[in-house]
């Protein structure tokens, strides 16, 4: 028999074992099996791999959704005030604008006349229009300053230089254009400035005495319709926009010059659009003042106080003006929803991928039951409750899925963080930039995505471990004990 | 009150009646040896007494409480609290240390761990296993394993210890040592011991000795 000192020494050496023994039996068994058995490692590796792939894929997909949201928001005002049924348009007068602004929540207002017109380009080499190259296009008549004040048409999305390659990123600030300013106007202004400064008197006039106003032609619109610089087109190209009426005549017809701000980079919103100064759009649509009636616009884009409930704000504006009001969510819900649906569909596919891991978890835990059959028989023999055995397996499954999931989370985010640097270093483009107009793959580090996948992995992992756990708890100890050592 | 009492115990398998109205009493602190040829039902009897197997007829009482008619969970609980097992092949858990193997019985019985660890250390010291608490059981010799199994069987201070050939795989010297320890522990803990053995010399050291013949003890 050892002395008291020896026992004390022995107990002191047993502190790590004592600490380990404090945990519940299920935790004790589950964690030990998980750490000591290679089959359990395989299950953990499967979980890590599945969660890593899911998080990496969904991080990019969520990034697309967030970019889409930002681009939609960059083009849309909070609310759009429209003309009611049967009305040609809304009154465009300082009085009416002031009336709308009387509503306290309104912080910004920009008029708009939108519609479709036939666009006919003029040959870059002669003054002849090329009717055979006409195409219909959406136009949007705007007040540049008012829209910019609303936050629409963000400068980072504007292009001056015509782009042949749709994958080109937006231009640097020094290269960007200046709204509706055209080369002809810039030339004329330069002549006038030189005349004023130098006092040279009458000088040869620029090519056109009064250049037509500029139109910002969306980049894809120009590209798809063949208005490519290589074909002689680009800023300075003249376009005729016309809207036919039902009697073979015209509602309106205007001549514009492609601005040196060629287009915008906003996904699916303005890249196929032709932005016109509001007075030109009014002339085109016949919305000008007539016989004592005020000029009209088709709609007003309205911004409200940040953080406002948009539905409540829309109702307040409706009550104030009596005209229909739509929120940006309502106007662009299909575009936003399609992105969300794509993301959710891919998310569902990723959850299905987890089923593969579940098979491995199931197979691994079934193997563990076979491997540990003798131990399980002994445990049941000494009085371990079957529920304790089940709990041990379920704890192992949870530990495997949560632990593996957290490692997968780290690896998934590491992949996401390294994606763009890798792309930049190797020149490998993972995603064509026409989708989001960024030289980089859109990435989201939204923690909801990994948390969701770890939760789903854990849930189905536990379900996968249930059957092996149940089988383990049903082992007949008598049969094991009869088998001997 | 008997620590163990069974009346008219009958157990059979298809085409074979193994136990035929067997009666057995064991008081606290006494030892009972059961001998018999292979296939006479010694292990079946031990499994029935240990509430691992269900008899076809008869009753089994542990400390005056019927155990044979309990549900699986209650039988497991009674097994963990009032019965100690020394299996023929010891059936130690290879993924765990010596101390963890011993304490596993207390965990199964859902007893407080602190006192269980202290008791395990006392038992290890008593059986000469000082310094081996943290070793994995796979690194132990046969004699050491049998003593660890002994510690596991008695750590919960059971009323009855059931031992199935506890020294069958040991050399004579080690077997004698282990048997002495088993009998001493049972005496100190006031536990009844029911031991199945082939060895007449071992059986002779017990308080009572029975032969299992034709399903009854003689």
Interface residues (C-beta under 8 A of the other chain):
Chain A: X1 X2 X6 X7 X10 X11 X13 X14 X16 X17 X18 X20 X21 X22 X24 X25 X28 X32 X33 X36 X374 X375 X377 X378 X379 X380 X381 X382 X383 X384 X385 X386 X387 X388 X477 X478 X480 X481 X482 X484 X485
Chain B: X43 X47 X50 X52 X53 X72 X73 X76 X77 X78 X79 X80 X81 X83 X85 X87 X88 X89 X90 X91 X92 X93 X94 X95 X96 X97 X99 X100 X103 X104 X105 X107 X108 X109 X110 X113 X116 X117 X118 X121 X122 X124 X125 X126 X130 X131 X133 X134 X152 X164 X169
